[in-house]
Amino acid sequence: MRSQAAHSRPAGRRCCRGTGDPTRDSLLAQHTKTGIILDYFLEDAGLSALGIVVFDELEKSRSHILLNQMDRYFRLTGKGRARSSRIIPEPFFVHSDLTTGVQIADLVAYIISWGFRLDNMTEPARREMGDLVNQVRRLRHRAVREVGNNPNFVIWSFAVIDDLRGVEDQDQN
């Protein structure tokens, strides 16, 4: 998922190498979490900031699944309806090989996937990408929100999410 906003910062892109073909539910969870980060970025950018979601063109039936998921989220949930005031609730599908902005997002995603590391990531980074990683690192957005009992919970636009289930579902295990 590529996110474009006021200053064209990547507001949320998560890559998981080697995870195979994701399920419909996990894709919806990934898109929801990315949408939350995009919404935080837009909220912090000010009242006039608006966002769009751009996807690589998919096979038509997969595009319809994604459109239906996003439609249900933005139309049928309270948070989705609220976020639709800042995020256009219907994604754009483009051919990445014909769209410079998506090619740049693909390059940034590649750099993040192979070079960017957080403390809890164990795979080695490609050292030759160090200069590019430092440039991409400066694009990260830091949001602070009240979450639970913590009024200063820090949320970064680049994050490792090991469990895509919602907090409510995670607490059941």
Number of C-alpha atoms within 10 A of each C-alpha: 21 24 23 21 20 14 10 11 19 23 27 26 24 19 17 11 8 6 7 7 8 11 9 13 12 14 15 18 16 21 20 17 18 22 22 18 24 30 24 22 25 23 16 14 14 10 9 9 16 20 23 17 19 18 17 18 13 13 8 9 9 12 16 12 13 20 16 13 18 19 16 14 19 21 15 11 12 11 12 20 16 13 22 18 13 20 24 14 21 16 19 14 13 14 13 17 10 9 11 11 15 21 15 13 19 17 12 19 21 13 21 21 18 17 21 22 19 9 6 7 10 8 9 10 17 14 11 9 14 14 11 14 21 13 12 18 16 9 16 16 19 15 16 13 12 10 11 8 7 9 10 12 12 12 15 16 22 23 15 15 12 7 10 16 14 10 9 8 9 10 8 6 5
